[in-house]
Amino acid sequence: MLSIIIPTLNEEKNLSLLLSSLKEEEGDWEIIVADAGSVDETLKVAKDFNCIITEGGLPAEGRNKGALKARGDIFLFLDADLKLSPRFVKNSLEEFKSRNLAVASFALLPIKNNFYLNPLTLNLFYNFPQRILQRVFPLGAMGIMVKKDIFEKVKGFDPSIKLAEDHCFVQAAAKLGKFGIIRSAQIYMPTRRFEKDGYWQTALKYFFCGLHMIFLGPVRSNKFNYQFGHYNK
């Protein structure tokens, strides 16, 4: 069985779109929404789609708390603001099993294109490096599929990491089992953080965070001022 785990914070519009996409598929899976105290209609949306609801927190904590409620032997962690390619879950799960993967992530494409953020720039600065470095420096963000036993062995996501905790989780999990990039399904990522915080500012945060991970280890302080839930302010 597959457990789909989605951390949320004031995501009523995006969550509705994501759950509608997931509902178009039929399969043996459950959807768990781990909410960090939304004050909008996020919880109502989750209830309307018959999701399992639990208390959440910032992304690492939310994913971990969602996993505590999960009954599946494979977990799929998704951000609430994603758009998914058709048959996303079925294609991902089939490839995950056929390649005997223990942990996997996805290439990223933008939901909408502009001069700064488009398939070319994402391929150049994320997707190609992700593919080239997958055996020595695995990268995984926004969508991560992992076997339950691997998740438990690495003790889930580290909530003390303030930025790129998803990449750190993938790197820890990849030491215990085969890691791969799912090729049969695509994730379309939102551009709202770039629009809100600035394209260059956000890109530089990710760049320096990567250098920090390579040379100094995980980012455990808020030196990069990486915020959550601030899009409607």
C-alpha positions in Angstrom: 0.0 0.0 0.0 1.1 3.6 -0.7 0.7 6.5 1.7 0.7 9.9 0.2 1.8 12.5 2.8 1.2 16.2 2.2 2.3 18.9 4.8 0.2 22.1 4.6 -0.1 25.6 5.9 -2.8 27.8 4.4 -2.9 25.9 1.1 -6.7 25.7 0.4 -6.5 26.6 -3.3 -3.4 24.7 -4.1 -4.4 21.7 -2.1 -7.7 21.5 -3.8 -6.0 21.4 -7.2 -3.5 18.7 -6.1 -6.1 16.5 -4.5 -8.4 16.8 -7.6 -5.5 15.6 -9.7 -4.8 12.7 -7.3 -8.5 11.8 -7.3 -8.5 11.3 -11.0 -6.4 8.2 -10.4 -7.6 5.1 -8.7 -5.4 2.9 -6.7 -4.6 1.3 -3.3 -3.3 4.4 -1.5 -4.3 6.7 1.3 -3.7 10.5 1.5 -2.6 12.1 4.7 -2.6 15.9 5.2 -0.4 17.1 8.1 -1.4 20.6 8.8 0.6 23.2 10.6 -2.3 25.3 11.9 -3.9 26.7 8.8 -6.4 29.6 9.3 -8.0 29.3 5.9 -10.1 26.4 4.4 -7.2 23.9 4.1 -8.7 21.5 6.6 -12.1 21.7 5.0 -10.6 20.9 1.6 -8.8 17.9 3.1 -12.0 16.7 4.8 -14.0 17.1 1.5 -11.5 14.8 -0.2 -11.6 12.2 2.6 -8.0 12.7 3.6 -6.6 11.5 6.9 -5.8 14.7 8.8 -3.1 15.1 11.5 -1.2 17.8 13.2 1.8 19.0 11.3 4.5 21.7 11.5 7.2 23.1 9.3 7.9 20.7 6.3 10.2 18.2 8.1 8.0 17.9 11.2 4.8 17.8 9.1 6.2 14.9 6.9 7.3 13.0 10.0 4.0 13.4 11.8 2.1 12.4 8.6 4.3 9.3 8.4 3.3 8.3 11.9 -0.3 7.9 10.7 0.7 6.1 7.5 -0.3 2.4 6.9 1.6 2.0 3.7 4.9 0.2 3.1 5.9 3.0 0.6 5.6 6.7 1.3 5.2 9.5 -1.2 5.8 13.0 0.2 4.4 15.8 -1.9 4.4 19.5 -1.4 0.9 21.0 -1.4 1.4 23.5 -4.2 2.5 21.1 -7.0 1.0 20.2 -10.4 1.4 16.6 -11.4 1.7 14.9 -14.8 -1.1 12.5 -15.8 -1.0 9.1 -14.1 1.6 10.5 -11.8 1.1 8.1 -8.9 0.7 5.0 -11.0 3.6 5.7 -13.2 5.9 6.6 -10.3 4.9 3.6 -8.3 5.4 1.2 -11.2 8.8 2.5 -12.0 9.8 2.6 -8.4 9.0 -1.1 -8.0 10.3 -2.2 -11.4 13.7 -0.5 -10.8 13.8 -1.9 -7.2 14.4 1.6 -5.8 14.5 2.3 -2.1 14.2 6.1 -2.4 13.5 8.3 -5.4 12.8 11.8 -6.5 11.8 13.7 -9.6 13.0 16.2 -12.2 11.2 19.6 -11.8 9.5 21.8 -14.4 7.9 25.2 -13.7 4.1 25.5 -13.5 4.5 28.7 -15.6 7.4 29.9 -17.7 9.2 33.2 -17.7 12.6 34.6 -18.6 14.2 33.5 -15.3 12.3 30.3 -14.6 11.7 27.9 -17.5 12.5 24.4 -18.5 15.9 25.5 -19.8 17.1 27.1 -16.6 15.7 24.3 -14.4 17.3 21.7 -16.6 20.6 23.6 -16.5 20.7 24.4 -12.8 18.8 21.5 -11.2 17.7 18.6 -13.4 21.0 17.9 -15.2 23.1 18.2 -12.0 20.5 16.1 -10.2 20.9 13.3 -12.8 24.7 13.6 -13.1 25.3 13.7 -9.3 22.7 11.1 -8.3 25.3 8.5 -7.2 27.6 10.9 -5.3 25.4 13.7 -4.1 21.7 12.7 -4.4 19.2 15.6 -4.7 15.4 15.3 -4.1 12.9 18.0 -3.4 9.1 18.6 -3.5 8.3 15.0 -4.3 10.1 12.1 -2.6 9.1 8.4 -2.7 10.7 6.1 -0.1 10.2 2.6 1.4 8.8 2.8 4.9 11.7 0.7 6.4 14.3 3.1 4.9 12.4 6.1 6.2 12.4 4.6 9.7 16.1 3.6 9.6 17.1 7.2 8.9 14.6 8.4 11.5 12.6 10.6 9.0 13.3 14.2 8.1 15.6 16.1 10.5 13.5 19.0 11.9 16.7 20.8 13.1 17.7 21.5 9.5 16.3 24.9 8.4 16.8 24.6 4.6 17.2 21.6 2.2 16.1 19.1 4.8 14.6 17.1 1.9 17.9 16.9 0.1 19.6 15.8 3.4 16.9 13.1 3.9 17.5 11.8 0.4 21.2 11.6 0.9 20.8 9.7 4.2 18.3 7.3 2.7 20.5 6.7 -0.4 23.2 5.3 1.8 20.8 2.5 2.8 19.2 1.6 -0.5 19.1 2.3 -4.3 18.3 5.9 -5.2 17.0 7.0 -8.6 15.2 9.8 -10.5 11.7 8.8 -11.7 11.6 9.3 -15.4 7.9 8.3 -16.2 6.3 11.1 -14.1 6.9 14.9 -13.9 6.4 17.5 -11.2 5.5 21.1 -12.1 6.8 23.3 -9.3 5.3 26.7 -8.3 7.0 30.0 -9.0 5.4 31.9 -6.1 8.5 31.8 -3.9 10.6 33.3 -6.7 7.9 35.9 -7.3 7.6 36.8 -3.6 11.2 36.7 -2.5 12.8 37.6 -5.8 14.3 35.4 -8.5 18.0 36.2 -8.0 17.6 36.3 -4.2 16.0 32.9 -4.1 18.3 31.3 -6.6 21.4 32.6 -4.6 19.9 31.1 -1.4 19.7 27.7 -3.0 23.2 28.1 -4.5 24.9 29.0 -1.2 22.8 26.4 0.6 24.3 23.8 -1.7 27.8 25.0 -1.0 27.1 25.0 2.7 25.9 21.3 2.5 29.0 20.3 0.6 31.6 22.0 2.7 30.0 22.7 6.1 27.1 20.2 6.3 23.4 20.8 6.8 22.0 24.3 7.4 20.8 24.2 11.0 20.4 28.0 11.6 18.2 30.5 9.8 21.1 32.3 8.3 19.4 32.2 4.9 16.1 33.7 6.2 14.0 31.0 4.5 10.4 31.6 5.3 7.2 29.5 5.1 3.6 30.5 4.8 4.3 34.2 3.9 2.9 34.3 0.4 -0.4 36.1 1.2 1.2 38.7 3.5 
